[in-house]
Amino acid sequence: MAKPQNPPQSRPAESRAATTIREIFESGRPLTYIRSAEEQRIGRLLHEVALGLRASTPVPVWEWRLTEGMRKEDGPVEPGTLAPRAALDFIVAHQDEAIFHLKDFHEPLRDFPEIRRRLRDVYESCFDRRKFVVISSPVRFIPEEVERSLLYLELRPPDLVELTDFLRDQMRQAPVSEAVLEQAGRALLGLTLDESRYALRRALAKTPQLGPDSLPALLEEKRLLVNRSGVIEYIADGTSLAEVGGLEGLKSWLLERRKLFQMRDTLSNEIVPKGLLMMGIPGCGKSLSVKAIATCFQLPLYRVDMVEIFSGRHGKPEGAFVEACRMMEDMAPAVLWFDEIEMGITSTESSGEQGRIFAFFLTWMQEKTRGLFVAATANRIDLLPAEMIRKGRFDEVFFVDLPVDEERIEIFKIHLSIRGVDPAQFNLKQLTPFTIGWTGAEIEQCVVSSLTQARLKDREIDEQDLIDVAVRIVPLSRTMKEQINHIRGWAFERAVKASPQAFDR
């Protein structure tokens, strides 16, 4: 009777970066150029990969620096290896399998033709010898002579596996549960390991033990680091769906999609929600709804400012836009808010920089990581290209119209409640005839002005205060009647109404 075989040992979870490097080595490529400023992280990855390569013993890792020379891990520096040419000669003469990490080697490649020639000799000597040379640098410089021999790799920020391993190592003196490590790792997604280290230290300075109470400090450090980009802003103030008045159609849709989004790892790409586009009249709750989406999905919210991208302060708009999208993929899962997207992607220019941004955006929406939910808002909806709003780009296109009577009363209740006033003491239906055609922003201003008026008289707010302010407000729907009718007419057959009822046009 045959003995039952032992089940194969499961491989430890491997980070995205380690997997990529290992597969490069296992394919036999001798030369790799990694662009990244994280030298320590690259060294850490190379040591991890060295342990996982198919070899009888771990493959040793050598490091070379222009200021020291070649050394094996923590061993002494090899004599006579300080010069770049000597380092390459050492690699050629080395007989055993090894990984050689050359730091900032782009400068010798730039300045010396003999180095470029010798690197081609290194390629020949390492080919099929299980000797792997990795050049790391924060800048990209690959001479034409060796371009076809080098594999170029852009090292993205660490993923959840790498961050969790890093946190586990940092917390080895005060171990915490795997659930806490994963929660903290998700909060740090998008940061480098050095940035994560500073964020962790900031959190531990406030709470001695890493746990749920540490998350606000982690996120605050992340907010400071993300906001430095100038085009992406971390939005910390969340809003619940209960604080959004009306828009029941939009709310129902979000609650249904939330379940699918939470199951994204087990669903096909076609089913996982990609995002939505909200267009409509200014002041009717589009921005507030986006904040509520992040809270509903229990995800961090980041805003991309299209006006800032086209300001020119962050380089060419095309490059700034692409980099913002790539950066956000590294921070997934998250909600990404494109505010006033029509300011950067319009139908008035099909070629040039805006045309290239538009083409990139359409492709990116189809191929982006499934953990990123895009929420785009637009006011001047007639500027949006037809390709933007067709089915397949966004899961749904919603039109946010002026609130109907019941919605306006609900909005009054919300704004009174969040300011500590009990709405039950008011007969808010009395305000209905005075607020026809109002936006949510105008209702908020009415409440704020009424409270101000009452406080100046050193008394509590009453219904008459609301009425007195309401009769003096001239709504946007009256001052810009033609423009609003144009917006509503344009969206009538192009979008789904966020409210089940439409305002009587």
C-alpha positions as CSV (number, residue, x, y, z in Angstrom):
1,M,0.0,0.0,0.0
2,A,1.5,3.3,-1.1
3,K,2.4,5.7,1.6
4,P,0.4,9.0,1.5
5,Q,2.6,11.8,0.2
6,N,3.2,14.8,2.3
7,P,1.4,17.9,1.0
8,P,3.8,20.3,-0.7
9,Q,5.1,23.1,1.5
10,S,3.3,26.3,0.7
11,R,5.5,29.2,-0.3
12,P,5.6,32.2,2.0
13,A,3.7,35.2,0.7
14,E,5.9,37.0,-1.6
15,S,5.7,40.7,-2.4
16,R,5.0,42.0,-5.9
17,A,8.5,43.5,-6.2
18,A,10.2,40.3,-4.9
19,T,8.2,38.2,-7.4
20,T,9.2,40.4,-10.3
21,I,12.9,40.3,-9.5
22,R,12.9,36.6,-8.8
23,E,11.2,35.9,-12.2
24,I,13.8,38.1,-13.9
25,F,16.6,36.1,-12.4
26,E,15.0,32.8,-13.1
27,S,14.6,33.8,-16.7
28,G,18.4,34.0,-16.8
29,R,18.7,37.7,-17.5
30,P,22.2,38.8,-16.2
31,L,21.8,42.6,-16.2
32,T,18.9,44.5,-14.6
33,Y,18.6,48.3,-14.1
34,I,16.2,49.3,-11.2
35,R,15.2,52.9,-10.9
36,S,14.5,53.8,-7.3
37,A,15.8,56.0,-4.5
38,E,15.2,53.2,-2.0
39,E,18.6,51.6,-1.9
40,Q,18.1,49.8,1.4
41,R,14.8,48.4,0.1
42,I,16.4,47.1,-3.0
43,G,19.1,45.4,-0.9
44,R,16.4,43.9,1.3
45,L,14.6,42.6,-1.8
46,L,17.7,41.1,-3.3
47,H,18.5,39.2,-0.1
48,E,14.9,37.9,0.0
49,V,15.1,36.8,-3.6
50,A,18.6,35.2,-3.0
51,L,17.0,32.9,-0.4
52,G,14.2,31.9,-2.8
53,L,16.2,31.1,-6.0
54,R,16.3,27.5,-7.0
55,A,19.7,26.7,-5.6
56,S,21.2,24.2,-3.2
57,T,22.4,27.1,-1.0
58,P,21.4,30.7,-0.7
59,V,22.9,32.8,-3.4
60,P,25.3,35.4,-1.9
61,V,24.7,39.1,-2.5
62,W,27.6,41.5,-3.2
63,E,27.3,45.3,-3.0
64,W,29.4,47.9,-4.6
65,R,29.6,51.6,-3.7
66,L,31.8,54.2,-5.4
67,T,32.9,55.3,-1.9
68,E,33.9,51.9,-0.6
69,G,34.2,49.2,-3.3
70,M,32.8,45.7,-3.4
71,R,31.8,43.8,-0.3
72,K,29.9,40.5,0.3
73,E,26.9,41.3,2.5
74,D,28.4,42.5,5.8
75,G,31.9,41.3,5.1
76,P,35.1,43.3,4.5
77,V,35.6,45.3,1.3
78,E,37.5,43.4,-1.4
79,P,40.8,45.1,-2.0
80,G,41.2,46.8,-5.4
81,T,37.5,47.1,-6.2
82,L,36.9,50.8,-5.6
83,A,37.2,51.9,-9.2
84,P,34.1,51.1,-11.4
85,R,36.3,49.2,-13.9
86,A,37.8,47.1,-11.1
87,A,34.3,46.2,-9.9
88,L,33.3,44.9,-13.3
89,D,36.6,43.0,-13.6
90,F,35.8,41.4,-10.2
91,I,32.4,40.3,-11.5
92,V,33.9,38.8,-14.6
93,A,36.5,36.9,-12.6
94,H,34.0,35.6,-10.0
95,Q,33.5,31.9,-10.6
96,D,30.5,31.1,-8.4
97,E,26.8,32.1,-8.7
98,A,26.1,35.4,-7.0
99,I,24.0,38.6,-7.1
100,F,25.9,41.9,-7.6
101,H,24.2,45.1,-6.5
102,L,25.9,48.2,-8.1
103,K,24.7,51.4,-6.5
104,D,24.6,54.6,-8.5
105,F,26.5,53.0,-11.3
106,H,24.7,55.3,-13.8
107,E,27.5,57.9,-13.4
108,P,30.3,55.7,-14.5
109,L,28.1,54.5,-17.4
110,R,27.6,58.1,-18.4
111,D,31.2,59.3,-18.2
112,F,33.4,56.4,-19.4
113,P,33.1,54.6,-22.7
114,E,35.4,51.8,-21.4
115,I,32.8,51.1,-18.6
116,R,30.1,50.7,-21.2
117,R,32.3,48.3,-23.2
118,R,33.2,46.4,-20.1
119,L,29.6,46.1,-19.0
120,R,28.9,44.3,-22.3
121,D,31.8,41.9,-21.4
122,V,30.1,41.4,-18.0
123,Y,26.9,40.4,-19.9
124,E,28.7,37.7,-21.8
125,S,30.5,36.4,-18.7
126,C,27.4,36.2,-16.6
127,F,25.1,34.7,-19.2
128,D,23.8,31.3,-18.1
129,R,26.3,31.3,-15.2
130,R,23.7,32.3,-12.5
131,K,25.5,35.5,-11.9
132,F,23.1,38.5,-11.8
133,V,24.1,42.2,-11.9
134,V,21.6,44.8,-10.6
135,I,22.3,48.5,-11.2
136,S,20.2,50.7,-8.9
137,S,19.8,54.4,-9.2
138,P,17.2,57.1,-8.5
139,V,17.6,58.4,-12.1
140,R,17.3,56.6,-15.4
141,F,20.4,56.5,-17.6
142,I,20.9,53.6,-20.0
143,P,23.5,54.1,-22.7
144,E,22.5,53.0,-26.2
145,E,25.4,50.5,-26.3
146,V,23.9,48.4,-23.5
147,E,20.2,49.2,-23.9
148,R,19.2,45.9,-25.4
149,S,21.2,43.9,-22.8
150,L,19.7,45.6,-19.8
151,L,16.2,45.0,-18.4
152,Y,14.8,48.2,-17.0
153,L,12.5,48.0,-14.0
154,E,10.7,50.9,-12.3
155,L,10.3,50.0,-8.6
156,R,6.9,51.0,-7.4
157,P,6.1,51.6,-3.7
158,P,5.8,48.5,-1.6
159,D,2.6,46.5,-1.7
160,L,0.6,45.1,1.3
161,V,2.8,42.0,1.7
162,E,6.0,44.0,1.8
163,L,4.6,46.6,4.2
164,T,3.3,43.9,6.5
165,D,6.7,42.1,6.6
166,F,8.3,45.5,7.2
167,L,6.0,46.3,10.1
168,R,6.4,42.8,11.6
169,D,10.2,43.3,11.6
170,Q,9.9,46.8,13.1
171,M,7.5,45.5,15.8
172,R,9.5,42.4,16.7
173,Q,10.2,43.8,20.2
174,A,6.5,44.3,20.8
175,P,4.7,41.8,18.6
176,V,1.1,42.5,17.5
177,S,-1.5,40.5,15.8
178,E,-1.6,39.8,12.1
179,A,-4.9,41.6,11.8
180,V,-3.4,44.8,13.2
181,L,-0.3,44.5,11.0
182,E,-2.5,44.2,7.9
183,Q,-4.7,47.1,9.0
184,A,-1.6,49.3,9.5
185,G,-0.1,48.1,6.3
186,R,-3.2,49.1,4.3
187,A,-3.1,52.6,5.9
188,L,0.5,52.9,4.7
189,L,0.0,51.8,1.1
190,G,1.6,54.2,-1.4
191,L,4.5,55.2,1.0
192,T,8.1,54.1,0.7
193,L,9.6,52.0,3.5
194,D,11.4,55.0,4.8
195,E,8.2,57.1,4.9
196,S,6.4,54.2,6.5
197,R,9.1,54.0,9.2
198,Y,8.6,57.7,10.1
199,A,4.8,57.2,10.1
200,L,5.1,54.3,12.4
201,R,7.4,56.2,14.8
202,R,4.9,59.0,14.8
203,A,2.1,56.7,15.6
204,L,4.1,54.9,18.4
205,A,4.9,58.3,19.9
206,K,1.2,58.8,20.5
207,T,0.2,55.3,21.3
208,P,2.9,53.0,22.8
209,Q,1.3,49.9,21.2
210,L,0.4,49.6,17.5
211,G,-3.3,49.1,17.2
212,P,-6.5,50.6,15.9
213,D,-5.8,53.8,17.9
214,S,-2.6,54.3,15.9
215,L,-4.4,54.6,12.5
216,P,-5.2,58.3,12.8
217,A,-1.5,59.1,13.3
218,L,-0.5,56.8,10.4
219,L,-3.0,58.5,8.1
220,E,-2.0,62.0,9.2
221,E,1.6,61.3,8.3
222,K,0.4,59.9,5.0
223,R,-1.7,63.0,4.4
224,L,1.4,65.2,4.8
225,L,3.4,63.1,2.5
226,V,0.7,62.7,-0.2
227,N,-0.2,66.4,-0.2
228,R,3.4,67.4,-1.1
229,S,2.8,66.2,-4.6
230,G,0.7,69.3,-5.2
231,V,-1.9,67.6,-7.4
232,I,-3.2,64.9,-5.1
233,E,-4.8,65.7,-1.8
234,Y,-5.8,63.3,1.0
235,I,-9.3,64.2,2.2
236,A,-9.6,63.3,5.9
237,D,-13.1,64.7,6.7
238,G,-15.5,61.9,5.9
239,T,-19.2,62.1,5.5
240,S,-21.9,59.4,5.9
241,L,-24.6,58.8,3.5
242,A,-27.1,59.9,6.2
243,E,-25.6,63.4,5.9
244,V,-26.5,63.6,2.2
245,G,-30.0,64.9,1.7
246,G,-32.0,63.2,-1.0
247,L,-30.3,61.5,-3.9
248,E,-31.9,58.2,-2.9
249,G,-31.2,56.6,-6.3
250,L,-27.5,57.3,-6.0
251,K,-27.5,56.0,-2.4
252,S,-29.2,52.7,-3.3
253,W,-26.8,52.2,-6.2
254,L,-23.8,52.8,-3.9
255,L,-25.0,50.4,-1.2
256,E,-25.4,47.7,-3.8
257,R,-22.0,48.3,-5.3
258,R,-20.3,48.4,-1.9
259,K,-20.9,44.7,-1.5
260,L,-19.4,43.9,-4.9
261,F,-16.4,46.1,-4.2
262,Q,-15.7,44.3,-0.9
263,M,-15.8,41.0,-2.9
264,R,-13.5,42.3,-5.6
265,D,-10.8,39.7,-5.0
266,T,-13.2,36.9,-5.9
267,L,-15.0,38.5,-8.8
268,S,-14.1,39.0,-12.5
269,N,-13.0,42.4,-13.6
270,E,-16.2,43.0,-15.5
271,I,-18.3,42.8,-12.3
272,V,-16.0,44.8,-9.9
273,P,-17.2,48.4,-9.7
274,K,-14.8,50.8,-11.5
275,G,-16.4,54.1,-10.6
276,L,-19.1,56.7,-11.4
277,L,-19.4,60.1,-13.0
278,M,-21.6,62.7,-11.3
279,M,-22.6,65.7,-13.3
280,G,-25.1,68.4,-12.5
281,I,-25.8,71.8,-11.1
282,P,-23.3,73.4,-8.8
283,G,-24.1,73.3,-5.1
284,C,-26.4,70.2,-5.3
285,G,-24.2,67.8,-3.3
286,K,-21.7,66.2,-5.8
287,S,-18.6,66.9,-3.6
288,L,-20.5,65.8,-0.5
289,S,-21.6,62.6,-2.2
290,V,-18.0,61.7,-3.1
291,K,-16.9,62.0,0.6
292,A,-19.9,59.8,1.5
293,I,-18.8,57.2,-1.0
294,A,-15.4,56.8,0.7
295,T,-17.1,56.4,4.1
296,C,-19.6,54.0,2.7
297,F,-16.9,51.8,1.1
298,Q,-14.7,52.3,4.2
299,L,-11.8,53.5,2.1
300,P,-9.5,56.6,2.1
301,L,-10.3,59.4,-0.2
302,Y,-7.9,61.2,-2.5
303,R,-8.7,64.2,-4.7
304,V,-6.9,65.0,-8.0
305,D,-7.1,68.7,-8.8
306,M,-7.3,69.0,-12.6
307,V,-6.8,72.8,-12.4
308,E,-3.6,72.3,-10.5
309,I,-2.4,69.7,-13.0
310,F,-2.8,72.2,-15.8
311,S,-1.2,75.0,-13.8
312,G,2.3,74.1,-15.1
313,R,3.7,74.2,-11.5
314,H,4.3,70.4,-11.6
315,G,5.9,70.0,-15.0
316,K,4.0,69.1,-18.1
317,P,0.3,68.4,-17.5
318,E,0.4,65.1,-19.3
319,G,3.2,63.8,-17.2
320,A,1.7,65.1,-14.0
321,F,-1.6,63.5,-14.8
322,V,-0.1,60.1,-15.6
323,E,2.1,60.1,-12.5
324,A,-1.0,61.0,-10.3
325,C,-2.9,58.0,-11.7
326,R,0.1,55.7,-11.3
327,M,0.7,56.9,-7.7
328,M,-3.0,56.3,-6.8
329,E,-2.8,52.7,-8.1
330,D,-0.1,52.1,-5.5
331,M,-2.4,53.4,-2.8
332,A,-5.3,51.1,-3.7
333,P,-7.7,50.2,-2.2
334,A,-9.0,53.8,-2.2
335,V,-11.5,56.2,-3.7
336,L,-10.0,58.6,-6.2
337,W,-11.9,61.8,-6.8
338,F,-11.4,63.7,-10.1
339,D,-12.8,67.1,-9.2
340,E,-14.1,69.2,-12.2
341,I,-12.8,66.6,-14.6
342,E,-14.1,68.7,-17.5
343,M,-11.3,71.2,-16.8
344,G,-8.7,68.8,-18.0
345,I,-10.6,66.4,-20.4
346,T,-12.8,68.3,-22.8
347,S,-14.3,67.8,-26.2
348,T,-12.8,71.0,-27.6
349,E,-9.4,69.6,-28.4
350,S,-9.0,66.1,-29.9
351,S,-5.2,66.4,-30.5
352,G,-2.3,67.8,-28.6
353,E,-1.7,67.4,-24.8
354,Q,-5.3,67.3,-23.8
355,G,-6.1,64.7,-26.5
356,R,-3.2,62.5,-25.2
357,I,-4.5,62.9,-21.6
358,F,-7.9,61.9,-22.7
359,A,-6.7,58.9,-24.6
360,F,-4.6,57.8,-21.6
361,F,-7.5,58.3,-19.2
362,L,-9.9,56.1,-21.3
363,T,-7.3,53.3,-21.4
364,W,-6.4,53.6,-17.8
365,M,-10.1,53.4,-16.7
366,Q,-10.3,50.0,-18.4
367,E,-7.0,48.6,-17.1
368,K,-6.5,50.2,-13.6
369,T,-6.2,48.1,-10.5
370,R,-9.5,46.7,-9.3
371,G,-9.0,48.2,-5.8
372,L,-9.4,51.8,-7.1
373,F,-12.9,53.3,-7.3
374,V,-13.0,56.5,-9.4
375,A,-15.5,59.2,-8.6
376,A,-15.5,62.0,-11.1
377,T,-17.5,65.2,-10.8
378,A,-18.3,67.8,-13.5
379,N,-20.3,71.0,-13.7
380,R,-19.9,72.0,-17.3
381,I,-21.1,68.7,-18.6
382,D,-21.4,69.8,-22.2
383,L,-17.6,70.0,-22.4
384,L,-17.2,66.3,-21.7
385,P,-16.4,64.1,-24.7
386,A,-19.1,61.6,-25.7
387,E,-16.6,58.7,-25.3
388,M,-16.3,59.7,-21.6
389,I,-19.9,59.1,-20.7
390,R,-20.6,56.0,-22.8
391,K,-21.3,52.8,-21.0
392,G,-18.2,50.9,-20.0
393,R,-16.0,53.8,-19.0
394,F,-17.9,54.4,-15.7
395,D,-20.3,52.0,-14.2
396,E,-22.9,54.7,-14.1
397,V,-23.3,58.4,-15.0
398,F,-25.5,60.2,-12.6
399,F,-27.2,63.6,-13.0
400,V,-27.6,65.6,-9.7
401,D,-30.6,67.9,-10.2
402,L,-32.1,70.6,-8.0
403,P,-33.7,68.9,-4.9
404,V,-37.4,68.4,-4.8
405,D,-39.7,69.5,-1.9
406,E,-39.1,66.5,0.3
407,E,-35.4,66.6,-0.3
408,R,-35.1,70.2,0.6
409,I,-36.9,69.6,3.9
410,E,-34.4,66.7,4.6
411,I,-31.5,68.9,3.8
412,F,-32.8,71.6,6.2
413,K,-33.0,68.9,8.9
414,I,-29.4,67.7,8.3
415,H,-27.9,71.2,8.5
416,L,-29.9,72.1,11.6
417,S,-28.9,68.8,13.3
418,I,-25.2,69.0,12.6
419,R,-25.2,72.5,14.2
420,G,-26.9,71.3,17.3
421,V,-30.4,72.4,16.6
422,D,-33.3,70.0,17.0
423,P,-35.2,70.2,13.6
424,A,-38.3,68.6,15.3
425,Q,-39.2,72.0,16.8
426,F,-39.7,73.6,13.4
427,N,-42.5,73.2,10.9
428,L,-40.1,73.1,7.9
429,K,-42.9,72.5,5.4
430,Q,-43.6,76.2,5.7
431,L,-40.3,76.9,4.0
432,T,-41.2,74.9,0.9
433,P,-42.8,77.7,-1.1
434,F,-39.9,80.0,-0.3
435,T,-37.2,77.5,-1.4
436,I,-38.4,76.3,-4.8
437,G,-35.4,75.9,-7.1
438,W,-32.8,76.1,-4.3
439,T,-29.6,74.1,-4.2
440,G,-28.3,72.3,-1.1
441,A,-25.6,74.9,-0.7
442,E,-28.3,77.7,-0.6
443,I,-30.2,75.8,2.1
444,E,-27.0,75.5,4.1
445,Q,-26.3,79.2,3.8
446,C,-29.9,79.9,4.9
447,V,-29.4,77.9,8.1
448,V,-26.0,79.5,8.8
449,S,-27.3,83.0,8.2
450,S,-30.4,82.3,10.4
451,L,-28.2,81.0,13.2
452,T,-25.9,84.1,12.9
453,Q,-28.9,86.4,13.0
454,A,-30.2,84.6,16.2
455,R,-26.9,84.7,17.9
456,L,-26.4,88.4,17.3
457,K,-29.7,88.9,19.1
458,D,-28.6,86.5,21.9
459,R,-31.4,84.1,21.5
460,E,-32.2,80.7,20.0
461,I,-33.1,80.3,16.3
462,D,-36.8,80.0,15.4
463,E,-38.8,79.5,12.2
464,Q,-39.1,83.2,11.5
465,D,-35.4,83.5,11.3
466,L,-35.3,80.9,8.5
467,I,-38.2,82.6,6.7
468,D,-36.7,86.0,7.0
469,V,-33.4,84.8,5.4
470,A,-35.2,82.6,2.8
471,V,-37.2,85.5,1.3
472,R,-34.0,87.5,0.7
473,I,-32.0,84.7,-1.1
474,V,-32.1,84.8,-4.9
475,P,-31.4,81.2,-6.0
476,L,-28.9,80.2,-8.7
477,S,-31.8,78.6,-10.6
478,R,-33.2,82.1,-11.1
479,T,-30.0,84.1,-11.7
480,M,-28.7,81.5,-14.2
481,K,-32.0,80.1,-15.4
482,E,-30.9,79.6,-19.1
483,Q,-27.6,77.9,-18.2
484,I,-29.3,75.5,-15.7
485,N,-32.0,74.6,-18.2
486,H,-29.3,73.9,-20.8
487,I,-27.5,71.6,-18.3
488,R,-30.7,69.8,-17.5
489,G,-31.7,69.4,-21.1
490,W,-28.3,68.1,-22.1
491,A,-28.3,65.5,-19.3
492,F,-32.0,64.4,-19.8
493,E,-31.2,61.4,-22.0
494,R,-27.5,61.0,-21.2
495,A,-27.5,60.2,-17.4
496,V,-29.4,58.5,-14.7
497,K,-31.1,60.9,-12.2
498,A,-29.5,60.6,-8.7
499,S,-33.0,61.3,-7.3
500,P,-36.0,59.2,-8.1
501,Q,-38.0,62.3,-8.9
502,A,-37.1,65.1,-11.3
503,F,-37.6,68.8,-10.6
504,D,-40.5,70.2,-12.6
505,R,-38.9,71.9,-15.5
